[in-house]
Amino acid sequence: MARSNRQLTQLAVEAVDLALEYGFLIGTTIAGNTEISSSGEGVQVKLFGKEILFLDFQANRVTTVVVRSGNFYDSKGRPSRTTRERLNGLLDLLGDRGIIPEGTRVFLTDDGCRVGKGDQSQPLDKDNPAASLLTSFKQIPDSIIAKGLV
């Protein structure tokens, strides 16, 4: 059985964390099957060349978090184990930073896969390949803005 590479999940988490900390100016990082790119407009994470996460950035704030399946599914039409692992590492970071509610996860249910927290979740599967998570409009620190990094 193939296992996903947790080191690549950690790389994605660290790259997105740097982008959030320093105003979305990390450029592009590629390692194995994972690509993270950022600009003044947002951060994009790809798995095997397909987007699985996009953070929209407007007026020095993360305004939207879009989670995607990446079009990789198991036999039941749920996002692949690797996709779920990458997304859960990234969602943990976003929760720790107060951008989305802590505990937001991609999780399996009896009838499929969902993203969110408890009752506040949306389907994420072959029939619903994307979910938009509204945020707390996390303000980028004034110190970052003053440095002209955004």
C-alpha positions in Angstrom: 0.0 0.0 0.0 1.4 3.4 -1.0 1.8 5.9 1.8 1.8 9.7 1.4 4.9 11.6 2.2 4.3 13.6 5.5 7.5 15.6 4.8 5.8 17.1 1.8 2.8 18.0 3.9 5.1 19.7 6.4 6.8 21.5 3.5 3.5 22.8 2.3 2.5 23.9 5.8 5.8 25.8 6.3 5.6 27.5 2.9 2.1 28.7 3.5 3.0 29.8 7.0 5.8 31.9 5.6 3.5 33.4 3.0 1.0 34.4 5.8 3.8 35.7 8.0 5.6 37.8 5.4 2.9 39.1 3.2 2.5 36.4 0.5 5.9 36.9 -1.0 7.5 33.5 -1.2 7.2 32.9 -4.9 7.0 29.2 -5.9 8.2 26.2 -4.0 8.1 22.7 -5.6 9.0 19.4 -3.9 7.9 16.0 -5.1 4.2 16.1 -6.0 3.5 19.3 -4.1 3.7 22.9 -5.4 3.1 26.1 -3.4 3.0 29.5 -5.1 2.0 32.9 -3.8 1.6 36.4 -5.0 0.1 39.6 -3.7 -3.3 38.1 -4.5 -3.2 34.8 -2.7 -1.6 31.5 -2.0 -2.2 28.3 -4.1 -1.2 24.8 -3.1 -1.2 22.1 -5.8 -0.9 18.3 -5.6 0.2 16.5 -8.8 -0.4 19.9 -10.6 -4.0 20.3 -9.5 -5.1 22.9 -7.0 -6.2 21.7 -3.6 -6.1 25.0 -1.6 -6.4 28.6 -2.5 -6.3 31.5 -0.1 -7.7 34.8 -1.5 -6.0 37.9 -0.3 -7.6 41.3 -0.5 -6.9 44.6 1.4 -4.2 42.9 3.5 -6.6 40.1 4.6 -7.2 36.5 3.9 -10.8 36.8 2.7 -11.6 33.3 1.4 -10.2 29.8 1.8 -11.1 27.5 -1.1 -10.5 23.8 -0.6 -10.6 21.5 -3.6 -10.4 17.7 -4.1 -7.7 18.0 -6.7 -9.7 15.5 -8.8 -8.0 12.5 -7.0 -10.5 10.1 -5.6 -10.7 6.7 -3.9 -13.1 4.0 -5.1 -16.0 5.7 -3.2 -15.5 9.1 -4.8 -13.8 10.7 -1.8 -10.6 12.7 -2.0 -7.5 10.5 -1.9 -5.7 9.9 1.4 -2.8 12.1 0.2 -5.1 14.9 -0.6 -6.8 14.7 2.8 -3.5 14.6 4.5 -2.2 17.7 2.7 -5.4 19.6 3.3 -5.6 18.6 7.0 -2.1 19.8 7.7 -2.9 23.1 5.9 -6.3 23.5 7.7 -4.6 22.9 11.1 -2.2 25.8 10.3 -5.0 28.1 9.2 -6.9 27.3 12.4 -3.9 27.9 14.6 -3.5 31.3 12.9 -7.1 32.2 13.5 -8.0 32.4 9.8 -10.6 29.6 10.0 -12.1 28.0 13.1 -9.7 25.7 15.0 -10.5 22.0 14.4 -11.7 22.5 10.8 -10.8 19.3 9.0 -11.4 17.1 5.9 -13.1 14.0 7.4 -14.7 10.8 6.2 -18.4 10.1 7.1 -20.6 7.0 6.5 -21.8 8.6 3.3 -18.7 10.4 1.9 -16.3 13.1 2.8 -16.8 16.6 4.3 -14.8 19.7 5.1 -15.5 21.8 8.1 -16.2 21.3 11.8 -19.0 19.1 13.0 -22.4 20.4 11.8 -20.7 23.3 10.1 -19.3 21.2 7.2 -19.7 20.9 3.5 -19.4 17.9 1.2 -16.0 17.4 -0.5 -16.2 14.6 -3.0 -16.4 13.7 -6.7 -19.8 15.4 -7.0 -18.7 18.4 -4.9 -15.0 19.0 -5.8 -14.7 22.4 -4.1 -15.7 24.1 -0.8 -15.3 27.8 0.1 -14.7 28.5 3.7 -15.4 32.1 4.7 -12.9 33.4 7.2 -12.5 35.8 10.1 -10.9 38.3 7.7 -7.6 37.9 9.5 -5.7 41.2 9.3 -2.1 41.1 8.2 0.1 42.8 10.9 0.8 46.5 10.4 4.5 45.8 10.8 4.4 43.7 7.6 2.5 46.4 5.7 4.9 49.1 7.0 7.8 47.1 5.5 6.1 47.3 2.1 5.9 43.5 1.9 2.3 43.6 0.7 
